[in-house]
Amino acid sequence: MKRQLHWYRAPFYVGLFILIMLVILRALLPFWVRDYVNRKLSEIPEYRGHVSAVTLHLWRGAYQIHYVDIVKTTGHVPVPFFSAPLVDLSLQWRALFDGAVVGQLDIFRPQMNLVNAPAKANSQVGIDKPWTEKIKQLFPLKFNRFGVHGEIHYRDFHKNPKVDVIVDRVQMVATNLTNSKKLSKTMVAEIQIEGRPLRTGDSRSQIALDPYARKPTFTYRGEARDIPLVKLNDFAKAYAGITFETGTLRIASELTSKNGTFTGYVEPVFDHMSIFNPAHDSDNPVDFVWQGIVGGLTRIIRNQPKDRFGTRAPMSGSFDDPKAAVMTTILNVFRNAFIQVFTGSLSEHKEQNLPKVNPDKSD
């Protein structure tokens, strides 16, 4: 009788043992995933990455990375390349209902610092192949959607004054990155970006690209507006030796690339711009003369009825050997002043303005 009771209890003990092992595995799994992520981030050449913690959300096929920092290990760069309090990697459920098993990545409140410096060891710009390969290794599925909600800095610590150009409130949504016919009517990935240049302006961009093309193949449209020029004074002083007194900046740009070659333009427009003020620009004689010349020329060669200085700078060539049409750019300054005023807006060239980014365009 006792043996028979033990026989009936055996499945219970086996089930209890399995349950205990699953609980232990569930408790240890976040630490294993964290160590795996840290190991992969440490393999990026010239950089070191670290995450503080990882939490798992098995019910939605996701895990979250908390407090990630990526810093450059060569040279001396005083700010991290990338930091974010939260990164969410998950299964894209809407795509699953369409018959595709893909993932999505959302980065919340990140800060990316692009640093320019005379020496390559002290600069950190761009994301190349080693970066993208490591990101792919952090999740077992291909990413079909990518969202960013944070800010980007362009910094130069070797200029006087030091340069820090920020675009905050960045909302970026990239969709159809897997190039899947199941998930989209077209085989084109789409990226929409908006942000606030220098914490005051407004910018929007739209990119359509082939993510699997061997050479860059895309179309780009972007514009920025309502940027107070005085907010650019550190940048202008460091790189051009001038300071703005008043005015606003608008920029429109379009670029088309196929098989690694591109054509496009940048159209900057300065409204009510004032550069030179003798009251406080007379400390340095060289600066006084230089700013007087630049301020005088830009005041003469501008569209007087609209008080607008602008041009259009055509670009073409390959990404390895880009070419700017300098003479055409100079002639367009006179065209803006005396023939046809530029607007610095895509509305002049397209029927519709760029749409507003919907950060919740996900699952």
Beta strands, then each sheet from edge to edge (+ up, - down):
strand 1: 47-57
strand 2: 62-72
strand 3: 82-91
strand 4: 103-115
strand 5: 143-156
strand 6: 163-175
strand 7: 189-197
strand 8: 202-209
strand 9: 218-228
strand 10: 246-258
strand 11: 261-274
strand 12: 308-310
strand 13: 313-318
strand 14: 322-324
sheet 1: 1+ 2- 3+ 4- 5- 6+ 7- 8+ 9- 10+ 11- 12+
sheet 2: 1+ 2- 3+ 4- 5- 6+ 7- 8+ 9- 10+ 11- 13+ 14-
end
